[in-house]
Amino acid sequence: MSRLNTWLLMGSNAYAEYTYVPWLGKNVYRRTVDLRYVTLL
């Protein structure tokens, strides 16, 4: 069974979202999100 793994790279002003795709054998960039638009709990 193959499964996608998503991970975040946190910066001081934004975070980048990546997904590891096992059948490609690499991480794929998804998006960057400005932290001004995110509520952290």
Wavefront OBJ file of the C-alpha trace (Angstrom):
o trace
v 0.000 0.000 0.000
v 1.316 3.440 -0.940
v 0.571 6.442 1.200
v 1.168 10.172 0.770
v 3.001 11.919 3.607
v 2.554 15.674 4.010
v 5.018 17.778 5.975
v 5.433 21.485 6.696
v 8.563 23.605 6.719
v 7.911 26.463 9.147
v 9.573 29.820 8.611
v 9.243 33.073 10.508
v 6.619 34.559 8.136
v 5.220 31.574 6.251
v 5.186 27.830 5.909
v 5.837 25.659 2.872
v 3.823 22.496 2.373
v 5.379 19.420 0.771
v 4.054 15.937 0.062
v 6.221 12.825 -0.257
v 4.978 10.714 -3.171
v 6.367 7.182 -2.807
v 5.722 6.065 -6.393
v 7.749 9.070 -7.621
v 10.324 8.646 -4.863
v 10.464 12.370 -4.108
v 8.903 15.297 -2.264
v 6.552 17.513 -4.256
v 6.104 21.194 -3.381
v 2.429 22.059 -2.864
v 2.185 25.655 -1.656
v 3.475 28.449 0.571
v 1.084 30.006 3.108
v 1.599 33.393 4.738
v 1.249 33.059 8.519
v -0.833 36.250 8.687
v -3.721 34.173 7.297
v -3.318 31.200 9.645
v -4.631 30.722 13.183
v -2.247 28.577 15.235
v -3.815 26.828 18.200
l 1 2 3 4 5 6 7 8 9 10 11 12 13 14 15 16 17 18 19 20 21 22 23 24 25 26 27 28 29 30 31 32 33 34 35 36 37 38 39 40 41
